[in-house]
């Protein structure tokens, strides 16, 4: 039996998933740093706080980074293994929208932010959609490179 990480689709999916997560994280942090983003705190940090409680900030931030990038790598690998060489930019963008929907309907309500961030501001839904399109666009770009 071959190792999972020796499969070219898994490796590329992990790589593009990490890259997409990096791009979306940079845009999120720039938006928050400039005050343009309506998000009150990085969502991975809010999730980590919900799980770890009153743990020290470095532990929360480390956990948030590891889980956020791990989540991005996992879903990237999943898409690449599913599509193989048949994928394109639209598949990646659709994947990003699907993950955004999960976030809006499950994760944000669990954080107490409401469906689509409505307990804080509905602008959160738009901002997080843009971030997930950046992630999905990166995956789609990688899929189209693999198809060619």
PyMOL commands that set and color helices and strands:
alter all, ss='L'
color gray80, all
select helices_A, chain A and resi 4-6+8-34+43-52+57-83+89-111+115-117+123-147
alter helices_A, ss='H'
color red, helices_A
deselect
rebuild
show_as cartoon
